[in-house]
């Protein structure tokens, strides 16, 4: 009922949902980077086209987190999911929420994100649920790997939201952000709208040779790549990282696993890792891979996933 009310009060949203689910009519020319066999789940033609529009004018950039085609890939975390992420962070009492209030939440205006009111200790805060997800991941990273790491790699970075949260709260010195060429342009524009504590570089996987990293992270993106690209990232990035944190939606069962490396293949190719449940669980076949991590923290705050 709430979704129906939202569609009734927002005709543009209703048209977009109708088109995506039933009509599949493209109002703009689709744009692709890779040949079809190398495209990730998010490289649907509309995503890159939306980024071109976002980068075309200041007005579009100022509101890009409300662009419907862009939100089909990113910025679609619900109020309830945001509440779950917030509850997890607050329950850990690790200080990150207080730090975030004085940094990332205080300046979370670039792109005009959708925000909701969350009640915390009888006080209302208007927060982006997507940023709350990034905060929960940062809390995981702090507990599993600590702060003050030197060289970080992130695979599939959206607009750089996770990188910004990590920079402000975890004091990472340098992060290498891997994504599509057009996406990298958006990341640079987004991160240069603020002042960072560390440094960043944006790059494609074809532009690098194998390098050493202290930590590699990915929020779903690595798991959405076709197996050929996954193997390239494994060779150049993942096996060269002493620590890893990957949220996955492929490798087990489900629609996202077609054409991707299986969990058995990942076991053979990656450093030895453990598998944890995704919390909150946003898809029944999602899970988290971690290696080089603090197992005491994991035992207390994460749950091992039992694979039959």
N, C-alpha and C positions, 0 to 999 in steps of 0.2 A: 504493500500500500504506500509506504514512504517513497519507494522508487517511482511509482505511478504519479504521485503528487509532484515529485521533482521534475518528471518529464512534462507534466501538464503546465508547470510554471516556467519551464525553460524550453520553448519550441525548438531552438537551435540544437539543444542536446537531444531532444526527441528525434529530430531529423537525422542526426548523426548516428544514433543508436539504430534506428530503422535501416539506414543505409548499410552500416557495418554488418548487421545481423542477417538482413534479408535481400537487399537490393544489390549491394556490392558495386555501386556506381562510383567511379572516381571523378571528382570535379576538377582535379588537377592532374598533370602528367606525372606518372610514377617515376621515381628516380631510384636507381640501384647502383651500388658500388661493385659488388661481386657478380661473377657468373652465377647462374641459378644453383649449381651444385655446391657453391661455397657460401650461400646466404644463410645467415642465422634466422631464428624464428622471428626476430624483430625487424629484419630487413624485408619489409613487405611493399616497398615502393612509396607508401604514404608517409612513412616515418621520415625518410630523407627529404621528401617534398615539403613536409611540415617544417623541417629545420631550415630549409632554404627560405621559406616564408618568414620564419622567426628572425633570421639574420638579415632580412631585406629592409627592415625599418626599425627605428627606435621604438615605435609604438608596439609592434609585434613582439620585439624582444622584451619589452617591459611587462608583457602579459603572456609570455610563452607557456607558462605552467597551466594556463587555462585553455590552450589550443586543443581542440578535441582530438585531432589525429595524433598529436604528441602525447596526450594523456592516455591513448590506447596502449602506449608502450611504457610510459612513466607517469608519475603524479596521479596514480589511481588508487592509492591506499585509502581505505575507507575510514570513517570515524571510529568504528568498533575496533578495527585492526590497530589504529593509532592508539586507542585506549589500552589495548593489550600490550603493545610495545612500551607504553609509558609505565604501566603497572610493573613490568619486569625490571625496568631501569630503577624505579623508585624502591622496589623490594630489595635491591642489592645494596643500596645506601653507599654507592661508591664515589659519590661527589660529582658525577658527571652532569646530573640534571641541574644542579646549582651553577656549575660552570657554564652550562649551555644557556641558562637564563641571562648570563652576563656577556654572552658572545653570540653564538649562532642564532638563538631565538630572538635576540635583540636586534639582529640585522637581517632576519629572514624575510626580506621584502623583494629581492631581485627576482623578477619573473612573475610577481603577483600570485603566489601560491594560494590555493584554497585552504582556509583555516577553519577550525572548529573550536568551540569553547570546551576546555577540560577543567574539571574541578580537582584541585590539589590542595589538601589541607584547608578546605572551605574557602579557597580563593580560586577565581576563574582565570585561566590563561588561554589566550587564543593562539593555537599552535597548528602547524602543518603536520598532518599524520605521516606524510612522506618523510619529513625531517625527523619525526619521532622514530621511524624505522631506522634511519641512518644513525640516530643516537643509540638505539638498542644494539646495532652492529658494532658501534664504537665501544660500547660497554663490554660486549663479548671480546672484542680485540684487546681491550685493556686488561681484562681478567685472564685471557688465555696467553697473551704475549707481552704484556707490559707496555709502557710508554717509551718515547725517546729512541725509536728505531731509526736507522739512517736511510736505508734504501728500500722503498716500497714499490710494488707493482700492483696495479689494479686493472683488471680485464673487464671491459664493458662498463663505461663510466657515466652514461647518461649525459647530464649537463655538468657533472663534477660535484654533485651534492655530497656524496660520501667522502670524497677527497677533502672538501671544505670542512666538514665536521671533524674528520680525523686530524686535519691540520690545526684546527682551533683547540681541540681537546686532548690530542695525544702527542703533540710536539714532534711529529714526523719531520725529518729533515728534507727528504726529496722523494717525490712520488712520480713514477712513470705511468702515464695513463694511456692504455691501449684502446683504441676504438676506430670507427670508420673516419675517413678524412673530413666529411662534413660535420660529423658529431664532434670531432676534435676542434673545429672552428667555434662551435657553440661552447664547448668546455672552456676554451681560452677566453672567450668574451665574458662568460659567467665568472670565472675565477679572477679575471682582471678587474671585475667590478668591486672587488673587496681587497683588503690587505691581508696577505698570508704571512704566517710565521716562518714557514719553510719555503720550498720551491717545488715547481712541477715542470714536467714536459709532456706534451701530447705527441703520440706517434702511432703508426700502424705496425702490425706484426711483420710486414714485409720490409720495414726500414731498419730492423735491428738484427744483430747477431746475438748469440747467447750471452747473457750477463748474469752476475750474481746479485741476488736480492735477499734482504733480511726477512721479508714477508711478502707473500702474494695473496691478494684477496679478489673475490668476485661475487657480486650479488646476482646470481642466476645467469649472467651473460655467458660465462664459459660453458655452462651446461646446455645453452641454446645454440651453440655453434655446431655445424656439421662435423663429423668425425675427422675429416682431413684437416680442418682448421684447428680442432682441438689438439691434434697431434703436433701441429706446428707450435702452438702455445706451450704444450708440454715440453717439447725439445728446447725451445728458446727461453722459456720463462719458468715454468713450474718446477722442473727438476733442478733448477739452479737456485731455488729459494729454500732457505733453511727452515722456514715456517710457512704454513698455508692455512687459509680460511676460505672455503668455497661453499656458498649456498647453491644447491643443485635442484633442478627439476627434471632431470633426465638421468638415465643409467639404470633405473629399475624398470617399472612398467609405466603405462600411461601414454597419452598422445605425444608428449614432448620427447619421448625416447627414440622415435624412429630416426634412423640415420645418425645417431649419436653413439659415442663409446658406451659400452655397457659397464656396469660396476665391476664386473670381473676384469674387463680390459683396463679400467682405471687402476685397479689393484696392481696390475702387471706393469703399468707405465709410470705411475706416480710414486713419490716417496711413501714409505709405510704410513698409513693414516688411520684415524678412527672416524666412525660415523655417528653423528648425533641427530636427534630429532629437531626439526625446525619448530620453534615456538615464537609466536603463535603459528600454527600450521596453516599455510595459505593454499596448499594443494596436497592431496593425500600422498603423493609420491615424492614430495620434497624432503630433503635432508641436508645436513651440513657435514662437510669433510674438513678435518683439521689434522695438522701434523706439526711437530716441533712445539707443542703447546704445554701449558701448565695443567697437568691432569688433575691436580687437587681442586683447582677452580672448576674444571669441567665436571668433576664428580659431584660438586656441591650445587652447581648452577645449571648444568646441562644434563640431558638424558641420553644415554647410549641407545642407538636405534638397532633393534634386533632384525636382521635380515634373514628370512627363511630360505 
